[in-house]
Amino acid sequence: MKTKQISFEEALSELEEIADKLERGQLTLEESIKAYERGMELKNTCSDRLKEAEGKIEFLSKAPNGQIVKENAKKTKKEEKYEAEEEDLF
């Protein structure tokens, strides 16, 4: 099932509902499997939206020479790799 274009907030809300149902044991085994698969799609959607937002965020910082410099808040490849490894632990 492909995730249609939904907002971060909608995806997060649906993900929370799925987690609640799974935690309460309200679903059959088949429903639980489908809910888990949908939850993973939603998790990926949320992660993608956050990465897009990070790429757009800029901040001002002061360079050593005192000049104000615009910088991207996007993470380096090394930071992304570390987070991916850390995420795999859970």
DRENTORKOL-3810 file (N, C-alpha, C; in nm, 4 decimals):
REM DRENTORKOL-3810
@n.u->0.0843; n.v->-0.1181; n.w->0.0000; ca.u->0.0000; ca.v->0.0000; ca.w->0.0000; c.u->0.0889; c.v->0.1245; c.w->0.0000
@n.u->0.0726; n.v->0.2061; n.w->-0.0965; ca.u->0.1544; ca.v->0.3263; ca.w->-0.1121; c.u->0.0946; c.v->0.4398; c.w->-0.0296
@n.u->0.1799; n.v->0.5123; n.w->0.0407; ca.u->0.1343; ca.v->0.6252; ca.w->0.1198; c.u->0.1101; c.v->0.7436; c.w->0.0272
@n.u->-0.0151; n.v->0.7934; n.w->0.0248; ca.u->-0.0432; ca.v->0.9122; ca.w->-0.0558; c.u->0.0213; c.v->1.0317; c.w->0.0115
@n.u->0.0268; n.v->1.1422; n.w->-0.0596; ca.u->0.0855; ca.v->1.2630; ca.w->-0.0036; c.u->-0.0007; c.v->1.3122; c.w->0.1128
@n.u->0.0460; n.v->1.2905; n.w->0.2314; ca.u->-0.0224; ca.v->1.3412; ca.w->0.3498; c.u->0.0763; c.v->1.4255; c.w->0.4276
@n.u->0.0216; n.v->1.5104; n.w->0.5111; ca.u->0.1085; ca.v->1.5981; ca.w->0.5894; c.u->0.1799; c.v->1.5185; c.w->0.6981
@n.u->0.2841; n.v->1.5774; n.w->0.7496; ca.u->0.3576; ca.v->1.5168; ca.w->0.8610; c.u->0.2632; c.v->1.4923; c.w->0.9779
@n.u->0.1802; n.v->1.5917; n.w->1.0082; ca.u->0.0892; ca.v->1.5829; ca.w->1.1221; c.u->-0.0124; c.v->1.4701; c.w->1.1049
@n.u->-0.0652; n.v->1.4549; n.w->0.9824; ca.u->-0.1611; ca.v->1.3472; ca.w->0.9554; c.u->-0.0944; c.v->1.2102; c.w->0.9698
@n.u->0.0261; n.v->1.1982; n.w->0.9157; ca.u->0.0990; ca.v->1.0715; ca.w->0.9244; c.u->0.1306; c.v->1.0371; c.w->1.0691
@n.u->0.1732; n.v->1.1358; n.w->1.1459; ca.u->0.2061; ca.v->1.1121; ca.w->1.2863; c.u->0.0823; c.v->1.0729; c.w->1.3659
@n.u->-0.0288; n.v->1.1388; n.w->1.3409; ca.u->-0.1538; ca.v->1.1085; ca.w->1.4101; c.u->-0.1990; c.v->0.9652; c.w->1.3806
@n.u->-0.1946; n.v->0.9270; n.w->1.2530; ca.u->-0.2338; ca.v->0.7902; ca.w->1.2163; c.u->-0.1382; c.v->0.6886; c.w->1.2778
@n.u->-0.0110; n.v->0.7202; n.w->1.2798; ca.u->0.0886; ca.v->0.6319; ca.w->1.3396; c.u->0.0612; c.v->0.6127; c.w->1.4886
@n.u->0.0258; n.v->0.7202; n.w->1.5574; ca.u->-0.0079; ca.v->0.7102; ca.w->1.7001; c.u->-0.1314; c.v->0.6237; c.w->1.7230
@n.u->-0.2311; n.v->0.6351; n.w->1.6353; ca.u->-0.3520; ca.v->0.5524; ca.w->1.6463; c.u->-0.3188; c.v->0.4045; c.w->1.6281
@n.u->-0.2346; n.v->0.3754; n.w->1.5294; ca.u->-0.1942; ca.v->0.2368; ca.w->1.5041; c.u->-0.1181; c.v->0.1816; c.w->1.6240
@n.u->-0.0256; n.v->0.2594; n.w->1.6775; ca.u->0.0520; ca.v->0.2147; ca.w->1.7937; c.u->-0.0402; c.v->0.1864; c.w->1.9120
@n.u->-0.1386; n.v->0.2716; n.w->1.9319; ca.u->-0.2338; ca.v->0.2536; ca.w->2.0421; c.u->-0.3116; c.v->0.1232; c.w->2.0261
@n.u->-0.3608; n.v->0.0974; n.w->1.9057; ca.u->-0.4357; ca.v->-0.0263; ca.w->1.8801; c.u->-0.3483; c.v->-0.1495; c.w->1.9006
@n.u->-0.2240; n.v->-0.1416; n.w->1.8518; ca.u->-0.1330; ca.v->-0.2551; ca.w->1.8685; c.u->-0.1008; c.v->-0.2792; c.w->2.0161
@n.u->-0.0789; n.v->-0.1717; n.w->2.0900; ca.u->-0.0474; ca.v->-0.1850; ca.w->2.2325; c.u->-0.1637; c.v->-0.2418; c.w->2.3118
@n.u->-0.2855; n.v->-0.2085; n.w->2.2737; ca.u->-0.4046; ca.v->-0.2568; ca.w->2.3448; c.u->-0.4438; c.v->-0.3989; c.w->2.3046
@n.u->-0.3833; n.v->-0.4497; n.w->2.1981; ca.u->-0.4166; ca.v->-0.5838; ca.w->2.1521; c.u->-0.5557; c.v->-0.5914; c.w->2.0916
@n.u->-0.6005; n.v->-0.4849; n.w->2.0286; ca.u->-0.7354; ca.v->-0.4776; ca.w->1.9727; c.u->-0.7474; c.v->-0.5405; c.w->1.8343
@n.u->-0.6396; n.v->-0.5876; n.w->1.7780; ca.u->-0.6400; ca.v->-0.6354; ca.w->1.6408; c.u->-0.6101; c.v->-0.7845; c.w->1.6344
@n.u->-0.6645; n.v->-0.8484; n.w->1.5299; ca.u->-0.6298; ca.v->-0.9877; ca.w->1.5044; c.u->-0.4852; c.v->-0.9911; c.w->1.4544
@n.u->-0.4317; n.v->-1.1107; n.w->1.4415; ca.u->-0.2941; ca.v->-1.1240; ca.w->1.3928; c.u->-0.2803; c.v->-1.0627; c.w->1.2535
@n.u->-0.3733; n.v->-1.0949; n.w->1.1644; ca.u->-0.3681; ca.v->-1.0409; ca.w->1.0281; c.u->-0.3792; c.v->-0.8884; c.w->1.0287
@n.u->-0.4701; n.v->-0.8352; n.w->1.1076; ca.u->-0.4859; ca.v->-0.6900; ca.w->1.1184; c.u->-0.3607; c.v->-0.6261; c.w->1.1777
@n.u->-0.2998; n.v->-0.6946; n.w->1.2741; ca.u->-0.1769; ca.v->-0.6440; ca.w->1.3354; c.u->-0.0637; c.v->-0.6350; c.w->1.2343
@n.u->-0.0532; n.v->-0.7348; n.w->1.1488; ca.u->0.0518; ca.v->-0.7346; ca.w->1.0462; c.u->0.0296; c.v->-0.6190; c.w->0.9495
@n.u->-0.0953; n.v->-0.6013; n.w->0.9047; ca.u->-0.1266; ca.v->-0.4915; ca.w->0.8130; c.u->-0.1024; c.v->-0.3560; c.w->0.8799
@n.u->-0.1413; n.v->-0.3453; n.w->1.0068; ca.u->-0.1213; ca.v->-0.2199; ca.w->1.0804; c.u->0.0277; c.v->-0.1906; c.w->1.0957
@n.u->0.1067; n.v->-0.2931; n.w->1.1237; ca.u->0.2508; ca.v->-0.2756; ca.w->1.1375; c.u->0.3115; c.v->-0.2266; c.w->1.0057
@n.u->0.2703; n.v->-0.2886; n.w->0.8952; ca.u->0.3216; ca.v->-0.2478; ca.w->0.7636; c.u->0.2840; c.v->-0.1024; c.w->0.7344
@n.u->0.1603; n.v->-0.0657; n.w->0.7641; ca.u->0.1163; ca.v->0.0724; ca.w->0.7431; c.u->0.1959; c.v->0.1663; c.w->0.8343
@n.u->0.2181; n.v->0.1242; n.w->0.9568; ca.u->0.2963; ca.v->0.2031; ca.w->1.0509; c.u->0.4369; c.v->0.2298; c.w->1.0004
@n.u->0.4981; n.v->0.1313; n.w->0.9384; ca.u->0.6330; ca.v->0.1489; ca.w->0.8837; c.u->0.6308; c.v->0.2487; c.w->0.7680
@n.u->0.5257; n.v->0.2422; n.w->0.6834; ca.u->0.5132; ca.v->0.3401; ca.w->0.5749; c.u->0.5009; c.v->0.4809; c.w->0.6318
@n.u->0.4194; n.v->0.4946; n.w->0.7356; ca.u->0.3987; ca.v->0.6255; ca.w->0.7973; c.u->0.5252; c.v->0.6758; c.w->0.8647
@n.u->0.5987; n.v->0.5859; n.w->0.9291; ca.u->0.7262; ca.v->0.6232; ca.w->0.9930; c.u->0.8229; c.v->0.6769; c.w->0.8879
@n.u->0.8284; n.v->0.6084; n.w->0.7731; ca.u->0.9167; ca.v->0.6537; ca.w->0.6649; c.u->0.8714; c.v->0.7885; c.w->0.6101
@n.u->0.7397; n.v->0.8068; n.w->0.5989; ca.u->0.6864; ca.v->0.9350; ca.w->0.5528; c.u->0.7282; c.v->1.0462; c.w->0.6486
@n.u->0.7124; n.v->1.0228; n.w->0.7779; ca.u->0.7509; ca.v->1.1234; ca.w->0.8777; c.u->0.9003; c.v->1.1526; c.w->0.8705
@n.u->0.9809; n.v->1.0483; n.w->0.8595; ca.u->1.1261; ca.v->1.0668; ca.w->0.8509; c.u->1.1643; c.v->1.1472; c.w->0.7276
@n.u->1.1008; n.v->1.1153; n.w->0.6147; ca.u->1.1298; ca.v->1.1887; ca.w->0.4912; c.u->1.0927; c.v->1.3358; c.w->0.5045
@n.u->0.9764; n.v->1.3638; n.w->0.5630; ca.u->0.9318; ca.v->1.5031; ca.w->0.5793; c.u->1.0274; c.v->1.5801; c.w->0.6708
@n.u->1.0747; n.v->1.5144; n.w->0.7763; ca.u->1.1691; ca.v->1.5802; ca.w->0.8666; c.u->1.3023; c.v->1.6089; c.w->0.7969
@n.u->1.3490; n.v->1.5156; n.w->0.7156; ca.u->1.4742; ca.v->1.5370; ca.w->0.6419; c.u->1.4594; c.v->1.6519; c.w->0.5429
@n.u->1.3429; n.v->1.6594; n.w->0.4761; ca.u->1.3172; ca.v->1.7706; ca.w->0.3839; c.u->1.3211; c.v->1.9033; c.w->0.4590
@n.u->1.2573; n.v->1.9055; n.w->0.5744; ca.u->1.2531; ca.v->2.0286; ca.w->0.6539; c.u->1.3929; c.v->2.0680; c.w->0.6994
@n.u->1.4728; n.v->1.9712; n.w->0.7438; ca.u->1.6099; ca.v->2.0004; ca.w->0.7866; c.u->1.6897; c.v->2.0649; c.w->0.6745
@n.u->1.6679; n.v->2.0168; n.w->0.5522; ca.u->1.7404; ca.v->2.0708; ca.w->0.4380; c.u->1.7028; c.v->2.2147; c.w->0.4071
@n.u->1.5847; n.v->2.2562; n.w->0.4493; ca.u->1.5378; ca.v->2.3918; ca.w->0.4216; c.u->1.5715; c.v->2.4908; c.w->0.5321
@n.u->1.6035; n.v->2.4394; n.w->0.6482; ca.u->1.6294; ca.v->2.5265; ca.w->0.7622; c.u->1.7691; c.v->2.5856; c.w->0.7524
@n.u->1.7761; n.v->2.7131; n.w->0.7678; ca.u->1.9045; ca.v->2.7826; ca.w->0.7703; c.u->1.9142; c.v->2.8586; c.w->0.9016
@n.u->2.0332; n.v->2.8805; n.w->0.9436; ca.u->2.0518; ca.v->2.9605; ca.w->1.0641; c.u->2.1702; c.v->3.0542; c.w->1.0437
@n.u->2.1734; n.v->3.1544; n.w->1.1239; ca.u->2.2834; ca.v->3.2507; ca.w->1.1170; c.u->2.3836; c.v->3.2184; c.w->1.2258
@n.u->2.5093; n.v->3.2244; n.w->1.1896; ca.u->2.6138; ca.v->3.2039; ca.w->1.2895; c.u->2.7236; c.v->3.3067; c.w->1.2648
@n.u->2.8059; n.v->3.3216; n.w->1.3624; ca.u->2.9140; ca.v->3.4188; ca.w->1.3522; c.u->3.0433; c.v->3.3445; c.w->1.3190
@n.u->3.1070; n.v->3.3862; n.w->1.2115; ca.u->3.2341; ca.v->3.3279; ca.w->1.1704; c.u->3.3441; c.v->3.3806; c.w->1.2627
@n.u->3.4596; n.v->3.3132; n.w->1.2666; ca.u->3.5703; ca.v->3.3577; ca.w->1.3515; c.u->3.6126; c.v->3.5024; c.w->1.3265
@n.u->3.5931; n.v->3.5504; n.w->1.2031; ca.u->3.6325; ca.v->3.6884; ca.w->1.1726; c.u->3.5248; c.v->3.7901; c.w->1.2108
@n.u->3.4126; n.v->3.7409; n.w->1.2717; ca.u->3.3075; ca.v->3.8308; ca.w->1.3176; c.u->3.1940; c.v->3.8509; c.w->1.2194
@n.u->3.2091; n.v->3.7998; n.w->1.0976; ca.u->3.1028; ca.v->3.8142; ca.w->0.9984; c.u->2.9873; c.v->3.7203; c.w->1.0294
@n.u->2.8648; n.v->3.7649; n.w->0.9955; ca.u->2.7472; ca.v->3.6802; ca.w->1.0087; c.u->2.7382; c.v->3.5938; c.w->0.8829
@n.u->2.7210; n.v->3.4626; n.w->0.9034; ca.u->2.7194; ca.v->3.3669; ca.w->0.7933; c.u->2.5908; c.v->3.2852; c.w->0.7995
@n.u->2.5295; n.v->3.2628; n.w->0.6818; ca.u->2.4126; ca.v->3.1768; ca.w->0.6708; c.u->2.4603; c.v->3.0334; c.w->0.6519
@n.u->2.4044; n.v->2.9392; n.w->0.7306; ca.u->2.4424; ca.v->2.7995; ca.w->0.7174; c.u->2.3179; c.v->2.7128; c.w->0.7120
@n.u->2.3317; n.v->2.5974; n.w->0.6456; ca.u->2.2244; ca.v->2.4996; ca.w->0.6428; c.u->2.2272; c.v->2.4170; c.w->0.7699
@n.u->2.1125; n.v->2.3784; n.w->0.8182; ca.u->2.1053; ca.v->2.2937; ca.w->0.9358; c.u->2.1096; c.v->2.1464; c.w->0.8976
@n.u->2.1211; n.v->2.1192; n.w->0.7677; ca.u->2.1228; ca.v->1.9807; ca.w->0.7215; c.u->2.2430; c.v->1.9073; c.w->0.7789
@n.u->2.2197; n.v->1.7819; n.w->0.8171; ca.u->2.3249; ca.v->1.7016; ca.w->0.8777; c.u->2.4230; c.v->1.6509; c.w->0.7731
@n.u->2.5428; n.v->1.6231; n.w->0.8189; ca.u->2.6438; ca.v->1.5653; ca.w->0.7316; c.u->2.6137; c.v->1.4172; c.w->0.7113
@n.u->2.6746; n.v->1.3586; n.w->0.6099; ca.u->2.6571; ca.v->1.2150; ca.w->0.5822; c.u->2.6993; c.v->1.1312; c.w->0.7027
@n.u->2.8056; n.v->1.1728; n.w->0.7726; ca.u->2.8549; ca.v->1.0989; ca.w->0.8888; c.u->2.7495; c.v->1.0994; c.w->1.0002
@n.u->2.6870; n.v->1.2147; n.w->1.0247; ca.u->2.5824; ca.v->1.2244; ca.w->1.1265; c.u->2.4615; c.v->1.1395; c.w->1.0894
@n.u->2.4230; n.v->1.1411; n.w->0.9598; ca.u->2.3094; ca.v->1.0614; ca.w->0.9140; c.u->2.3384; c.v->0.9127; c.w->0.9301
@n.u->2.4613; n.v->0.8708; n.w->0.8989; ca.u->2.4984; ca.v->0.7299; ca.w->0.9113; c.u->2.4926; c.v->0.6859; c.w->1.0577
@n.u->2.5431; n.v->0.7696; n.w->1.1475; ca.u->2.5408; ca.v->0.7384; ca.w->1.2898; c.u->2.3968; c.v->0.7226; c.w->1.3383
@n.u->2.3070; n.v->0.8137; n.w->1.2980; ca.u->2.1669; ca.v->0.8064; ca.w->1.3393; c.u->2.0998; c.v->0.6819; c.w->1.2833
@n.u->2.1326; n.v->0.6448; n.w->1.1594; ca.u->2.0745; ca.v->0.5257; ca.w->1.0982; c.u->2.1179; c.v->0.4008; c.w->1.1748
@n.u->2.2438; n.v->0.3949; n.w->1.2130; ca.u->2.2939; ca.v->0.2816; ca.w->1.2915; c.u->2.2263; c.v->0.2767; c.w->1.4273
@n.u->2.2086; n.v->0.3926; n.w->1.4886; ca.u->2.1440; ca.v->0.4016; ca.w->1.6188; c.u->1.9976; c.v->0.3591; c.w->1.6081
@n.u->1.9302; n.v->0.3987; n.w->1.4998; ca.u->1.7891; ca.v->0.3647; ca.w->1.4781; c.u->1.7715; c.v->0.2149; c.w->1.4626
@n.u->1.8666; n.v->0.1476; n.w->1.3996; ca.u->1.8582; ca.v->0.0037; ca.w->1.3785; c.u->1.8594; c.v->-0.0750; c.w->1.5104
@n.u->1.9061; n.v->-0.0131; n.w->1.6161; ca.u->1.9108; ca.v->-0.0800; ca.w->1.7465; c.u->1.7722; c.v->-0.0957; c.w->1.8072
@n.u->1.6760; n.v->-0.0200; n.w->1.7600; ca.u->1.5420; ca.v->-0.0222; ca.w->1.8192; c.u->1.4454; c.v->-0.0871; c.w->1.7300
END
